Amino acid sequence: MGKMVKITLVHSCIGRPEAQRRIIRGMGLGKVNRSVVLKDTPEIRGMIRKVDHLVAAVEVEGNGK
C-alpha cells in the first residue's frame, strides 16, 4: 500500500495559534494521545513540520495497523 506515517498528538493545542489548531484538526487529531495513520505525502510532511512540537510522527509500512 506504500509508505504511511503514524501521527500522535502529544501536547495540547490550548494557547496555540489558530493556524496550528487548524493543521491539527486537518490531520484528523483532536485529543491528546490519539493517533492517525496517513499517507506519506509532501503535504502531510509539511503539516507535520509546522506542528512538530505538538506531534510525534513515525513511518510505518502498509496500512499501519
CHARMM internal coordinates of N, CA and C (Angstrom, degrees):
IC EDIT
DIST 1 N 1 CA 1.4508
DIST 1 CA 1 C 1.5259
ANGL 1 N 1 CA 1 C 110.88
DIST 1 C 2 N 1.3245
ANGL 1 CA 1 C 2 N 118.56
DIHE 1 N 1 CA 1 C 2 N -8.54
DIST 2 N 2 CA 1.4494
ANGL 1 C 2 N 2 CA 120.08
DIHE 1 CA 1 C 2 N 2 CA 179.09
DIST 2 CA 2 C 1.5087
ANGL 2 N 2 CA 2 C 112.56
DIHE 1 C 2 N 2 CA 2 C 98.91
DIST 2 C 3 N 1.3169
ANGL 2 CA 2 C 3 N 114.90
DIHE 2 N 2 CA 2 C 3 N 179.89
DIST 3 N 3 CA 1.4583
ANGL 2 C 3 N 3 CA 119.33
DIHE 2 CA 2 C 3 N 3 CA -178.95
DIST 3 CA 3 C 1.5166
ANGL 3 N 3 CA 3 C 111.01
DIHE 2 C 3 N 3 CA 3 C -76.29
DIST 3 C 4 N 1.3262
ANGL 3 CA 3 C 4 N 112.86
DIHE 3 N 3 CA 3 C 4 N 141.49
DIST 4 N 4 CA 1.4558
ANGL 3 C 4 N 4 CA 120.91
DIHE 3 CA 3 C 4 N 4 CA 177.93
DIST 4 CA 4 C 1.5204
ANGL 4 N 4 CA 4 C 107.24
DIHE 3 C 4 N 4 CA 4 C -130.80
DIST 4 C 5 N 1.3077
ANGL 4 CA 4 C 5 N 115.73
DIHE 4 N 4 CA 4 C 5 N 162.57
DIST 5 N 5 CA 1.4620
ANGL 4 C 5 N 5 CA 120.80
DIHE 4 CA 4 C 5 N 5 CA 177.35
DIST 5 CA 5 C 1.5278
ANGL 5 N 5 CA 5 C 108.21
DIHE 4 C 5 N 5 CA 5 C -131.94
DIST 5 C 6 N 1.3426
ANGL 5 CA 5 C 6 N 115.06
DIHE 5 N 5 CA 5 C 6 N 131.54
DIST 6 N 6 CA 1.4633
ANGL 5 C 6 N 6 CA 121.03
DIHE 5 CA 5 C 6 N 6 CA 178.48
DIST 6 CA 6 C 1.5206
ANGL 6 N 6 CA 6 C 107.28
DIHE 5 C 6 N 6 CA 6 C -97.64
DIST 6 C 7 N 1.3221
ANGL 6 CA 6 C 7 N 116.03
DIHE 6 N 6 CA 6 C 7 N 122.22
DIST 7 N 7 CA 1.4627
ANGL 6 C 7 N 7 CA 122.50
DIHE 6 CA 6 C 7 N 7 CA -175.90
DIST 7 CA 7 C 1.5216
ANGL 7 N 7 CA 7 C 108.45
DIHE 6 C 7 N 7 CA 7 C -114.73
DIST 7 C 8 N 1.3349
ANGL 7 CA 7 C 8 N 116.14
DIHE 7 N 7 CA 7 C 8 N 127.56
DIST 8 N 8 CA 1.4625
ANGL 7 C 8 N 8 CA 122.52
DIHE 7 CA 7 C 8 N 8 CA 179.59
DIST 8 CA 8 C 1.5176
ANGL 8 N 8 CA 8 C 108.95
DIHE 7 C 8 N 8 CA 8 C -120.82
DIST 8 C 9 N 1.3235
ANGL 8 CA 8 C 9 N 116.51
DIHE 8 N 8 CA 8 C 9 N 130.74
DIST 9 N 9 CA 1.4622
ANGL 8 C 9 N 9 CA 121.56
DIHE 8 CA 8 C 9 N 9 CA 175.81
DIST 9 CA 9 C 1.5228
ANGL 9 N 9 CA 9 C 107.81
DIHE 8 C 9 N 9 CA 9 C -79.15
DIST 9 C 10 N 1.3397
ANGL 9 CA 9 C 10 N 117.78
DIHE 9 N 9 CA 9 C 10 N 117.39
DIST 10 N 10 CA 1.4610
ANGL 9 C 10 N 10 CA 121.13
DIHE 9 CA 9 C 10 N 10 CA -175.89
DIST 10 CA 10 C 1.5256
ANGL 10 N 10 CA 10 C 113.12
DIHE 9 C 10 N 10 CA 10 C -110.07
DIST 10 C 11 N 1.3263
ANGL 10 CA 10 C 11 N 118.00
DIHE 10 N 10 CA 10 C 11 N -12.84
DIST 11 N 11 CA 1.4639
ANGL 10 C 11 N 11 CA 121.99
DIHE 10 CA 10 C 11 N 11 CA 177.20
DIST 11 CA 11 C 1.5206
ANGL 11 N 11 CA 11 C 109.31
DIHE 10 C 11 N 11 CA 11 C -132.97
DIST 11 C 12 N 1.3054
ANGL 11 CA 11 C 12 N 115.68
DIHE 11 N 11 CA 11 C 12 N 149.94
DIST 12 N 12 CA 1.4573
ANGL 11 C 12 N 12 CA 122.09
DIHE 11 CA 11 C 12 N 12 CA -179.20
DIST 12 CA 12 C 1.5300
ANGL 12 N 12 CA 12 C 111.30
DIHE 11 C 12 N 12 CA 12 C -69.86
DIST 12 C 13 N 1.3181
ANGL 12 CA 12 C 13 N 115.58
DIHE 12 N 12 CA 12 C 13 N 155.43
DIST 13 N 13 CA 1.4672
ANGL 12 C 13 N 13 CA 122.02
DIHE 12 CA 12 C 13 N 13 CA 177.33
DIST 13 CA 13 C 1.5303
ANGL 13 N 13 CA 13 C 111.83
DIHE 12 C 13 N 13 CA 13 C -92.10
DIST 13 C 14 N 1.3137
ANGL 13 CA 13 C 14 N 117.42
DIHE 13 N 13 CA 13 C 14 N 3.09
DIST 14 N 14 CA 1.4563
ANGL 13 C 14 N 14 CA 120.86
DIHE 13 CA 13 C 14 N 14 CA -179.16
DIST 14 CA 14 C 1.5258
ANGL 14 N 14 CA 14 C 109.25
DIHE 13 C 14 N 14 CA 14 C -63.25
DIST 14 C 15 N 1.3213
ANGL 14 CA 14 C 15 N 115.48
DIHE 14 N 14 CA 14 C 15 N 128.89
DIST 15 N 15 CA 1.4593
ANGL 14 C 15 N 15 CA 120.87
DIHE 14 CA 14 C 15 N 15 CA 179.33
DIST 15 CA 15 C 1.5124
ANGL 15 N 15 CA 15 C 114.36
DIHE 14 C 15 N 15 CA 15 C 81.74
DIST 15 C 16 N 1.3108
ANGL 15 CA 15 C 16 N 118.11
DIHE 15 N 15 CA 15 C 16 N 4.33
DIST 16 N 16 CA 1.4624
ANGL 15 C 16 N 16 CA 122.21
DIHE 15 CA 15 C 16 N 16 CA 179.60
DIST 16 CA 16 C 1.5258
ANGL 16 N 16 CA 16 C 109.88
DIHE 15 C 16 N 16 CA 16 C -92.52
DIST 16 C 17 N 1.3350
ANGL 16 CA 16 C 17 N 117.23
DIHE 16 N 16 CA 16 C 17 N 155.82
DIST 17 N 17 CA 1.4669
ANGL 16 C 17 N 17 CA 119.97
DIHE 16 CA 16 C 17 N 17 CA 178.52
DIST 17 CA 17 C 1.5312
ANGL 17 N 17 CA 17 C 111.98
DIHE 16 C 17 N 17 CA 17 C -61.16
DIST 17 C 18 N 1.3046
ANGL 17 CA 17 C 18 N 115.32
DIHE 17 N 17 CA 17 C 18 N 153.56
DIST 18 N 18 CA 1.4614
ANGL 17 C 18 N 18 CA 121.59
DIHE 17 CA 17 C 18 N 18 CA -178.44
DIST 18 CA 18 C 1.5270
ANGL 18 N 18 CA 18 C 111.43
DIHE 17 C 18 N 18 CA 18 C -58.57
DIST 18 C 19 N 1.3253
ANGL 18 CA 18 C 19 N 118.14
DIHE 18 N 18 CA 18 C 19 N -36.30
DIST 19 N 19 CA 1.4634
ANGL 18 C 19 N 19 CA 121.06
DIHE 18 CA 18 C 19 N 19 CA -179.94
DIST 19 CA 19 C 1.5286
ANGL 19 N 19 CA 19 C 110.95
DIHE 18 C 19 N 19 CA 19 C -60.54
DIST 19 C 20 N 1.3229
ANGL 19 CA 19 C 20 N 117.39
DIHE 19 N 19 CA 19 C 20 N -40.96
DIST 20 N 20 CA 1.4610
ANGL 19 C 20 N 20 CA 120.73
DIHE 19 CA 19 C 20 N 20 CA 179.09
DIST 20 CA 20 C 1.5242
ANGL 20 N 20 CA 20 C 111.04
DIHE 19 C 20 N 20 CA 20 C -69.65
DIST 20 C 21 N 1.3221
ANGL 20 CA 20 C 21 N 116.96
DIHE 20 N 20 CA 20 C 21 N -36.90
DIST 21 N 21 CA 1.4652
ANGL 20 C 21 N 21 CA 120.51
DIHE 20 CA 20 C 21 N 21 CA 177.00
DIST 21 CA 21 C 1.5293
ANGL 21 N 21 CA 21 C 110.91
DIHE 20 C 21 N 21 CA 21 C -62.64
DIST 21 C 22 N 1.3241
ANGL 21 CA 21 C 22 N 116.40
DIHE 21 N 21 CA 21 C 22 N -39.98
DIST 22 N 22 CA 1.4641
ANGL 21 C 22 N 22 CA 120.49
DIHE 21 CA 21 C 22 N 22 CA 179.61
DIST 22 CA 22 C 1.5197
ANGL 22 N 22 CA 22 C 111.58
DIHE 21 C 22 N 22 CA 22 C -66.73
DIST 22 C 23 N 1.3208
ANGL 22 CA 22 C 23 N 116.81
DIHE 22 N 22 CA 22 C 23 N -37.10
DIST 23 N 23 CA 1.4636
ANGL 22 C 23 N 23 CA 120.57
DIHE 22 CA 22 C 23 N 23 CA 177.76
DIST 23 CA 23 C 1.5250
ANGL 23 N 23 CA 23 C 109.97
DIHE 22 C 23 N 23 CA 23 C -63.92
DIST 23 C 24 N 1.3308
ANGL 23 CA 23 C 24 N 116.85
DIHE 23 N 23 CA 23 C 24 N -46.27
DIST 24 N 24 CA 1.4636
ANGL 23 C 24 N 24 CA 121.22
DIHE 23 CA 23 C 24 N 24 CA 179.45
DIST 24 CA 24 C 1.5253
ANGL 24 N 24 CA 24 C 110.40
DIHE 23 C 24 N 24 CA 24 C -60.19
DIST 24 C 25 N 1.3346
ANGL 24 CA 24 C 25 N 116.71
DIHE 24 N 24 CA 24 C 25 N -45.63
DIST 25 N 25 CA 1.4619
ANGL 24 C 25 N 25 CA 121.27
DIHE 24 CA 24 C 25 N 25 CA 179.29
DIST 25 CA 25 C 1.5338
ANGL 25 N 25 CA 25 C 110.48
DIHE 24 C 25 N 25 CA 25 C -65.54
DIST 25 C 26 N 1.3224
ANGL 25 CA 25 C 26 N 117.22
DIHE 25 N 25 CA 25 C 26 N -37.35
DIST 26 N 26 CA 1.4580
ANGL 25 C 26 N 26 CA 121.87
DIHE 25 CA 25 C 26 N 26 CA 179.80
DIST 26 CA 26 C 1.5204
ANGL 26 N 26 CA 26 C 113.04
DIHE 25 C 26 N 26 CA 26 C -65.34
DIST 26 C 27 N 1.3268
ANGL 26 CA 26 C 27 N 116.63
DIHE 26 N 26 CA 26 C 27 N -27.85
DIST 27 N 27 CA 1.4638
ANGL 26 C 27 N 27 CA 120.45
DIHE 26 CA 26 C 27 N 27 CA 176.65
DIST 27 CA 27 C 1.5237
ANGL 27 N 27 CA 27 C 111.54
DIHE 26 C 27 N 27 CA 27 C -82.71
DIST 27 C 28 N 1.3262
ANGL 27 CA 27 C 28 N 117.57
DIHE 27 N 27 CA 27 C 28 N -6.02
DIST 28 N 28 CA 1.4560
ANGL 27 C 28 N 28 CA 121.01
DIHE 27 CA 27 C 28 N 28 CA 177.81
DIST 28 CA 28 C 1.5105
ANGL 28 N 28 CA 28 C 113.79
DIHE 27 C 28 N 28 CA 28 C 91.85
DIST 28 C 29 N 1.3292
ANGL 28 CA 28 C 29 N 116.94
DIHE 28 N 28 CA 28 C 29 N 15.64
DIST 29 N 29 CA 1.4577
ANGL 28 C 29 N 29 CA 120.83
DIHE 28 CA 28 C 29 N 29 CA 179.43
DIST 29 CA 29 C 1.5204
ANGL 29 N 29 CA 29 C 109.38
DIHE 28 C 29 N 29 CA 29 C -99.85
DIST 29 C 30 N 1.3271
ANGL 29 CA 29 C 30 N 116.77
DIHE 29 N 29 CA 29 C 30 N 147.08
DIST 30 N 30 CA 1.4441
ANGL 29 C 30 N 30 CA 119.57
DIHE 29 CA 29 C 30 N 30 CA 179.77
DIST 30 CA 30 C 1.5092
ANGL 30 N 30 CA 30 C 113.43
DIHE 29 C 30 N 30 CA 30 C -141.69
DIST 30 C 31 N 1.3281
ANGL 30 CA 30 C 31 N 116.44
DIHE 30 N 30 CA 30 C 31 N -34.90
DIST 31 N 31 CA 1.4606
ANGL 30 C 31 N 31 CA 120.80
DIHE 30 CA 30 C 31 N 31 CA -177.04
DIST 31 CA 31 C 1.5265
ANGL 31 N 31 CA 31 C 109.45
DIHE 30 C 31 N 31 CA 31 C -122.30
DIST 31 C 32 N 1.3100
ANGL 31 CA 31 C 32 N 115.29
DIHE 31 N 31 CA 31 C 32 N 153.06
DIST 32 N 32 CA 1.4594
ANGL 31 C 32 N 32 CA 121.53
DIHE 31 CA 31 C 32 N 32 CA 179.51
DIST 32 CA 32 C 1.5348
ANGL 32 N 32 CA 32 C 109.51
DIHE 31 C 32 N 32 CA 32 C -63.63
DIST 32 C 33 N 1.3217
ANGL 32 CA 32 C 33 N 115.91
DIHE 32 N 32 CA 32 C 33 N 142.37
DIST 33 N 33 CA 1.4690
ANGL 32 C 33 N 33 CA 125.81
DIHE 32 CA 32 C 33 N 33 CA -179.72
DIST 33 CA 33 C 1.5255
ANGL 33 N 33 CA 33 C 113.64
DIHE 32 C 33 N 33 CA 33 C 71.01
DIST 33 C 34 N 1.3192
ANGL 33 CA 33 C 34 N 118.26
DIHE 33 N 33 CA 33 C 34 N 12.96
DIST 34 N 34 CA 1.4613
ANGL 33 C 34 N 34 CA 121.39
DIHE 33 CA 33 C 34 N 34 CA 172.77
DIST 34 CA 34 C 1.5316
ANGL 34 N 34 CA 34 C 107.86
DIHE 33 C 34 N 34 CA 34 C -92.57
DIST 34 C 35 N 1.3248
ANGL 34 CA 34 C 35 N 116.06
DIHE 34 N 34 CA 34 C 35 N 148.10
DIST 35 N 35 CA 1.4676
ANGL 34 C 35 N 35 CA 120.99
DIHE 34 CA 34 C 35 N 35 CA -177.55
DIST 35 CA 35 C 1.5181
ANGL 35 N 35 CA 35 C 110.68
DIHE 34 C 35 N 35 CA 35 C -125.78
DIST 35 C 36 N 1.3231
ANGL 35 CA 35 C 36 N 114.94
DIHE 35 N 35 CA 35 C 36 N 152.59
DIST 36 N 36 CA 1.4562
ANGL 35 C 36 N 36 CA 122.56
DIHE 35 CA 35 C 36 N 36 CA 172.07
DIST 36 CA 36 C 1.5180
ANGL 36 N 36 CA 36 C 107.62
DIHE 35 C 36 N 36 CA 36 C -134.35
DIST 36 C 37 N 1.3343
ANGL 36 CA 36 C 37 N 116.20
DIHE 36 N 36 CA 36 C 37 N 151.95
DIST 37 N 37 CA 1.4547
ANGL 36 C 37 N 37 CA 121.51
DIHE 36 CA 36 C 37 N 37 CA 175.73
DIST 37 CA 37 C 1.5149
ANGL 37 N 37 CA 37 C 107.20
DIHE 36 C 37 N 37 CA 37 C -114.48
DIST 37 C 38 N 1.3376
ANGL 37 CA 37 C 38 N 116.21
DIHE 37 N 37 CA 37 C 38 N 120.43
DIST 38 N 38 CA 1.4596
ANGL 37 C 38 N 38 CA 121.97
DIHE 37 CA 37 C 38 N 38 CA -177.21
DIST 38 CA 38 C 1.5085
ANGL 38 N 38 CA 38 C 110.01
DIHE 37 C 38 N 38 CA 38 C -125.20
DIST 38 C 39 N 1.3371
ANGL 38 CA 38 C 39 N 116.09
DIHE 38 N 38 CA 38 C 39 N 159.53
DIST 39 N 39 CA 1.4611
ANGL 38 C 39 N 39 CA 121.07
DIHE 38 CA 38 C 39 N 39 CA 174.95
DIST 39 CA 39 C 1.5192
ANGL 39 N 39 CA 39 C 110.21
DIHE 38 C 39 N 39 CA 39 C -62.99
DIST 39 C 40 N 1.3152
ANGL 39 CA 39 C 40 N 115.74
DIHE 39 N 39 CA 39 C 40 N 143.36
DIST 40 N 40 CA 1.4594
ANGL 39 C 40 N 40 CA 121.50
DIHE 39 CA 39 C 40 N 40 CA -179.57
DIST 40 CA 40 C 1.5266
ANGL 40 N 40 CA 40 C 108.74
DIHE 39 C 40 N 40 CA 40 C -84.66
DIST 40 C 41 N 1.3482
ANGL 40 CA 40 C 41 N 115.68
DIHE 40 N 40 CA 40 C 41 N 90.06
DIST 41 N 41 CA 1.4600
ANGL 40 C 41 N 41 CA 121.48
DIHE 40 CA 40 C 41 N 41 CA -179.79
DIST 41 CA 41 C 1.5296
ANGL 41 N 41 CA 41 C 109.03
DIHE 40 C 41 N 41 CA 41 C -118.36
DIST 41 C 42 N 1.3253
ANGL 41 CA 41 C 42 N 117.72
DIHE 41 N 41 CA 41 C 42 N 162.14
DIST 42 N 42 CA 1.4681
ANGL 41 C 42 N 42 CA 119.68
DIHE 41 CA 41 C 42 N 42 CA 176.92
DIST 42 CA 42 C 1.5298
ANGL 42 N 42 CA 42 C 112.97
DIHE 41 C 42 N 42 CA 42 C -58.83
DIST 42 C 43 N 1.3241
ANGL 42 CA 42 C 43 N 117.00
DIHE 42 N 42 CA 42 C 43 N -32.38
DIST 43 N 43 CA 1.4578
ANGL 42 C 43 N 43 CA 120.45
DIHE 42 CA 42 C 43 N 43 CA 179.73
DIST 43 CA 43 C 1.5280
ANGL 43 N 43 CA 43 C 111.09
DIHE 42 C 43 N 43 CA 43 C -66.89
DIST 43 C 44 N 1.3240
ANGL 43 CA 43 C 44 N 116.65
DIHE 43 N 43 CA 43 C 44 N -44.79
DIST 44 N 44 CA 1.4635
ANGL 43 C 44 N 44 CA 121.20
DIHE 43 CA 43 C 44 N 44 CA 178.60
DIST 44 CA 44 C 1.5205
ANGL 44 N 44 CA 44 C 110.19
DIHE 43 C 44 N 44 CA 44 C -66.27
DIST 44 C 45 N 1.3410
ANGL 44 CA 44 C 45 N 116.99
DIHE 44 N 44 CA 44 C 45 N -39.92
DIST 45 N 45 CA 1.4677
ANGL 44 C 45 N 45 CA 120.68
DIHE 44 CA 44 C 45 N 45 CA 177.43
DIST 45 CA 45 C 1.5323
ANGL 45 N 45 CA 45 C 110.87
DIHE 44 C 45 N 45 CA 45 C -60.20
DIST 45 C 46 N 1.3215
ANGL 45 CA 45 C 46 N 116.88
DIHE 45 N 45 CA 45 C 46 N -39.26
DIST 46 N 46 CA 1.4582
ANGL 45 C 46 N 46 CA 120.94
DIHE 45 CA 45 C 46 N 46 CA 177.97
DIST 46 CA 46 C 1.5159
ANGL 46 N 46 CA 46 C 111.83
DIHE 45 C 46 N 46 CA 46 C -65.81
DIST 46 C 47 N 1.3286
ANGL 46 CA 46 C 47 N 116.51
DIHE 46 N 46 CA 46 C 47 N -39.25
DIST 47 N 47 CA 1.4630
ANGL 46 C 47 N 47 CA 120.51
DIHE 46 CA 46 C 47 N 47 CA 177.79
DIST 47 CA 47 C 1.5305
ANGL 47 N 47 CA 47 C 110.06
DIHE 46 C 47 N 47 CA 47 C -64.49
DIST 47 C 48 N 1.3228
ANGL 47 CA 47 C 48 N 116.54
DIHE 47 N 47 CA 47 C 48 N -42.45
DIST 48 N 48 CA 1.4638
ANGL 47 C 48 N 48 CA 120.77
DIHE 47 CA 47 C 48 N 48 CA 178.79
DIST 48 CA 48 C 1.5217
ANGL 48 N 48 CA 48 C 110.01
DIHE 47 C 48 N 48 CA 48 C -62.26
DIST 48 C 49 N 1.3227
ANGL 48 CA 48 C 49 N 117.14
DIHE 48 N 48 CA 48 C 49 N -42.06
DIST 49 N 49 CA 1.4634
ANGL 48 C 49 N 49 CA 121.51
DIHE 48 CA 48 C 49 N 49 CA -178.90
DIST 49 CA 49 C 1.5279
ANGL 49 N 49 CA 49 C 111.37
DIHE 48 C 49 N 49 CA 49 C -61.87
DIST 49 C 50 N 1.3273
ANGL 49 CA 49 C 50 N 117.10
DIHE 49 N 49 CA 49 C 50 N -35.96
DIST 50 N 50 CA 1.4690
ANGL 49 C 50 N 50 CA 120.72
DIHE 49 CA 49 C 50 N 50 CA -179.17
DIST 50 CA 50 C 1.5228
ANGL 50 N 50 CA 50 C 112.86
DIHE 49 C 50 N 50 CA 50 C -69.79
DIST 50 C 51 N 1.3340
ANGL 50 CA 50 C 51 N 117.17
DIHE 50 N 50 CA 50 C 51 N -29.09
DIST 51 N 51 CA 1.4666
ANGL 50 C 51 N 51 CA 120.33
DIHE 50 CA 50 C 51 N 51 CA -177.54
DIST 51 CA 51 C 1.5286
ANGL 51 N 51 CA 51 C 111.31
DIHE 50 C 51 N 51 CA 51 C -124.14
DIST 51 C 52 N 1.3287
ANGL 51 CA 51 C 52 N 117.56
DIHE 51 N 51 CA 51 C 52 N 32.26
DIST 52 N 52 CA 1.4623
ANGL 51 C 52 N 52 CA 120.63
DIHE 51 CA 51 C 52 N 52 CA -176.00
DIST 52 CA 52 C 1.5245
ANGL 52 N 52 CA 52 C 112.99
DIHE 51 C 52 N 52 CA 52 C -63.66
DIST 52 C 53 N 1.3247
ANGL 52 CA 52 C 53 N 117.65
DIHE 52 N 52 CA 52 C 53 N -19.00
DIST 53 N 53 CA 1.4599
ANGL 52 C 53 N 53 CA 121.34
DIHE 52 CA 52 C 53 N 53 CA 177.12
DIST 53 CA 53 C 1.5300
ANGL 53 N 53 CA 53 C 112.23
DIHE 52 C 53 N 53 CA 53 C -79.96
DIST 53 C 54 N 1.3364
ANGL 53 CA 53 C 54 N 117.04
DIHE 53 N 53 CA 53 C 54 N -8.84
DIST 54 N 54 CA 1.4634
ANGL 53 C 54 N 54 CA 121.27
DIHE 53 CA 53 C 54 N 54 CA -179.40
DIST 54 CA 54 C 1.5234
ANGL 54 N 54 CA 54 C 113.33
DIHE 53 C 54 N 54 CA 54 C -110.95
DIST 54 C 55 N 1.3367
ANGL 54 CA 54 C 55 N 117.53
DIHE 54 N 54 CA 54 C 55 N -17.72
DIST 55 N 55 CA 1.4640
ANGL 54 C 55 N 55 CA 121.46
DIHE 54 CA 54 C 55 N 55 CA -174.07
DIST 55 CA 55 C 1.5222
ANGL 55 N 55 CA 55 C 111.44
DIHE 54 C 55 N 55 CA 55 C -125.00
DIST 55 C 56 N 1.3284
ANGL 55 CA 55 C 56 N 114.28
DIHE 55 N 55 CA 55 C 56 N 162.39
DIST 56 N 56 CA 1.4570
ANGL 55 C 56 N 56 CA 122.37
DIHE 55 CA 55 C 56 N 56 CA 170.88
DIST 56 CA 56 C 1.5204
ANGL 56 N 56 CA 56 C 106.58
DIHE 55 C 56 N 56 CA 56 C -120.94
DIST 56 C 57 N 1.3283
ANGL 56 CA 56 C 57 N 116.93
DIHE 56 N 56 CA 56 C 57 N 129.04
DIST 57 N 57 CA 1.4600
ANGL 56 C 57 N 57 CA 121.22
DIHE 56 CA 56 C 57 N 57 CA -177.32
DIST 57 CA 57 C 1.5212
ANGL 57 N 57 CA 57 C 109.70
DIHE 56 C 57 N 57 CA 57 C -121.39
DIST 57 C 58 N 1.3436
ANGL 57 CA 57 C 58 N 115.79
DIHE 57 N 57 CA 57 C 58 N 135.56
DIST 58 N 58 CA 1.4570
ANGL 57 C 58 N 58 CA 122.67
DIHE 57 CA 57 C 58 N 58 CA 179.70
DIST 58 CA 58 C 1.5191
ANGL 58 N 58 CA 58 C 107.81
DIHE 57 C 58 N 58 CA 58 C -133.96
DIST 58 C 59 N 1.3419
ANGL 58 CA 58 C 59 N 116.29
DIHE 58 N 58 CA 58 C 59 N 132.83
DIST 59 N 59 CA 1.4609
ANGL 58 C 59 N 59 CA 120.31
DIHE 58 CA 58 C 59 N 59 CA 176.33
DIST 59 CA 59 C 1.5235
ANGL 59 N 59 CA 59 C 109.25
DIHE 58 C 59 N 59 CA 59 C -75.70
DIST 59 C 60 N 1.3214
ANGL 59 CA 59 C 60 N 115.85
DIHE 59 N 59 CA 59 C 60 N 137.79
DIST 60 N 60 CA 1.4732
ANGL 59 C 60 N 60 CA 121.69
DIHE 59 CA 59 C 60 N 60 CA 177.61
DIST 60 CA 60 C 1.5157
ANGL 60 N 60 CA 60 C 107.39
DIHE 59 C 60 N 60 CA 60 C -133.90
DIST 60 C 61 N 1.3400
ANGL 60 CA 60 C 61 N 115.72
DIHE 60 N 60 CA 60 C 61 N 155.34
DIST 61 N 61 CA 1.4549
ANGL 60 C 61 N 61 CA 121.20
DIHE 60 CA 60 C 61 N 61 CA 176.67
DIST 61 CA 61 C 1.5198
ANGL 61 N 61 CA 61 C 110.30
DIHE 60 C 61 N 61 CA 61 C -93.54
DIST 61 C 62 N 1.3141
ANGL 61 CA 61 C 62 N 116.83
DIHE 61 N 61 CA 61 C 62 N 151.69
DIST 62 N 62 CA 1.4589
ANGL 61 C 62 N 62 CA 121.25
DIHE 61 CA 61 C 62 N 62 CA 176.55
DIST 62 CA 62 C 1.5067
ANGL 62 N 62 CA 62 C 112.40
DIHE 61 C 62 N 62 CA 62 C 70.59
DIST 62 C 63 N 1.3481
ANGL 62 CA 62 C 63 N 115.88
DIHE 62 N 62 CA 62 C 63 N -138.28
DIST 63 N 63 CA 1.4537
ANGL 62 C 63 N 63 CA 119.87
DIHE 62 CA 62 C 63 N 63 CA -176.18
DIST 63 CA 63 C 1.5246
ANGL 63 N 63 CA 63 C 112.88
DIHE 62 C 63 N 63 CA 63 C -93.48
DIST 63 C 64 N 1.3228
ANGL 63 CA 63 C 64 N 119.22
DIHE 63 N 63 CA 63 C 64 N -0.09
DIST 64 N 64 CA 1.4473
ANGL 63 C 64 N 64 CA 122.47
DIHE 63 CA 63 C 64 N 64 CA 173.55
DIST 64 CA 64 C 1.5126
ANGL 64 N 64 CA 64 C 115.40
DIHE 63 C 64 N 64 CA 64 C 78.33
DIST 64 C 65 N 1.3354
ANGL 64 CA 64 C 65 N 117.85
DIHE 64 N 64 CA 64 C 65 N 13.08
DIST 65 N 65 CA 1.4698
ANGL 64 C 65 N 65 CA 119.51
DIHE 64 CA 64 C 65 N 65 CA -179.66
DIST 65 CA 65 C 1.4901
ANGL 65 N 65 CA 65 C 111.25
DIHE 64 C 65 N 65 CA 65 C -102.32
END
COOR INIT
IC SEED 1 N 1 CA 1 C
IC BUILD
